[in-house]
Every structure is written in structure tokens, then in C-alpha cells.
Amino acid sequence: MSSSSMALRDMQRDLEAKANDLAKIQKEIAKNHQLRKKYTIQLGENELVLKELDLLEDDANVYKLIGPVLVKQDLAEANANVRKRIEYISAELKRIDATLQDNEGQQNSKREAMMKLQQRLQSIQAGKAKA
């Protein structure tokens, strides 16, 4: 086997590895988009709950669903819990956005590397066809 055909085979293997890496990154991006969607919905729900809590009088009865039971809860405590939840969800959204930005950058660089490798392979194969 000639060294040029071995080099060609190595390049094809490298291209396959890059394609697999790209597929993994794309899966990760899709997973993070789903997670982001879930957190965005939760954030909206919690903001709505907070608006409703803000409308209540200080002596209003507030209940929290724990399993199948409604348990009476202090309005201030309920308010604090919802605010903490909103903080947590907002922090998770920021983290997911940063991860997505990083993944998309990796995806772009993998695509560029694959395109360059494909071009090299094509030019080598075209050169062989002429020979």
C-alpha cells in the first residue's frame, strides 16, 4: 500500500472522527435547548405566582401543595421561596446560555475543520484521478 493511500485513509478516519465529535456537540446543543425551554417556562410560571402573591393582603391565607396535601404557609415565606426559585432558575438560564454559546463556537470550529479536511481530500482525490 502506498504512503499516499495510507495518508488518504488516515484523513478519511480523521474526517469520520470530526463528524462524530460534531454529532456529539449537536446532541448537547439540542439537549441544552430543551432544558432552556423548560426553565423559561418555569421562570414564567414563577413570575406569575409572584405577581399573584404581591396582590394579596398581608393576612391572606396561602397554601402550598406538598404531595397530595395543601399546607398553610406564611405569605412572607411563600414570597421568599418564589423569589429564591426565580433567582435559581435565572442563574440556570445564564449557565445554559453560556454553555450553548460555547457549544455553538465548538460546533462552528469543528465544521470549519471538517470543510478544510474535505477540501484537502477532494483535491488529493482529484489529483489521483488525473494521474
N, C-alpha and C positions, 0 to 999 in steps of 0.2 A: 504494500500500500504506500502510495507516495505521500510525501510530507504535506503537499498542498491539500490532498483529500482528507488527511488527518486534521489539518487546520480547519478545513471546511466543516468537518464533523464536530470538532470542538466548538466552533462558532454556532453551529445549529443547537448543540446542547446548551450553550450559554444563552441562546435566544429562548429556548424552552424554559430554562430556569428563571429568566427575567419575566417571561409570560406568567409563570406560576406565582412569582412574587407579586406581580401586578394584580393577578386574580385575588390573592390574599388581601392586598390593600383595598381592592374594590369591595370585597366582602365586609371588611372592617368599616369602610365608609358607609355602606348600606346599613350595617348594624347600628352605627352611631346616629345615622339619620332617623332610624326608627326610635331609638332611645330619646333623641332630641324631641321628636314629635310627642312622645309620651310625657316628657317633662313639661313641654309647652302647654299641653292640655291640663296637666296637674296645676301648673302655675296659674292658668286662667281660672280654674275652679277655686283655688285657694284665695285668689284676689277677690273673687265674687263673694266668698264666705266672709272675708274680712270686711267688705263693704256692707254686707248684711249685719255683721256684728257691730259695726260702727253706728248703725241706725238705732240700735237698741238702747233703752234706758238702762241706767246703772243697776237697777234692781230686777231686771228681766231674768227670767229663767232660761238657762242654756243647758242643752243636753248633748252628750257625746255618745255616739254609738260604739259600744265595745262588744264585739261579737254580736249576739242576738239581743243585747240589753242596752237600753238607754240609761245613761248615768248622768245625774245632775252635775253640772260643772260651773265653777265660778266664771263670770263674764271676763274678768281681767285675765284669768288663767287661759281661757279659751282664746282670747285675743292674742296673748303672748305665744301660745302654741302655734296658732295660724301664722303669725309673723315669723316665728322661727322656721316653720316649714317653708314659707316663701323664700326666706334667706337661703335655706339649704338648696331648694330647687334652683334658685337663681345662680348659686355657686356651681351646681352641677351643670347647668346650661353653659356657663362660661367655660368650664373644663371641657365639655363635649365640643364646644365651638373651637377651642384651641386644638384639641385632638383632630377634629375634622380638617382644620387648616393645615396641620402638619401632615395628615394623611394625603390630602389633596396635593400638597407640594411633592411628597414622595411619589404619588401616582404620576404626576407630570414628569418628574425626572426619570422614572422607570420607562415611561412611554418614549421619551426622547432617546434614552439609551437603546431601547428596542428598535426605534426607527433607524438610528445610526448603524446598528448592527445589521439590520435587514438590508440597508443600502449597501453596506460592505459585502454582504453575502451575494446580493444581486449582481454587483459589479464583478465579483470573483467568478460567479457562475456564467455571466455574460462573456467574460474573458476566456473561460474554458470552452464555451460554445464556439467561439471564433477560432480557437486553436485547432 
